[in-house]
């Protein structure tokens, strides 16, 4: 599973829209879209915050 797939699945499991996630992370919806389509990747700080928002460890993002 790719990082993009994990991010999308975790967001949906948390019951968040892309807009809601973007607001919690203080990024644009377009940034979330890029992460979820694999055309961009979040930086380490955003990965940490993503983990807190959707309640997963940073290891979740980095494992295959």
C-alpha positions, 0 to 999 in steps of 0.5 A: 500500500502506498503512502497516498493510499494509506493517507486516503484510507486513514482520512476516510476512517477518521471521518474527515473530508479533504477540506476538514483535514487540510484545515486541521493541518493548516494546509490547502485542500490541494496539498491534501489532494496531491498527497492522496494522488501521489503527486506530492508527499507531506513533509515530516512535520505534516506526517507527524501532525497527520498521525495525531489527527487520524490517530496512527503512529509515524511508523504507519506512514513509513511501513510497506 
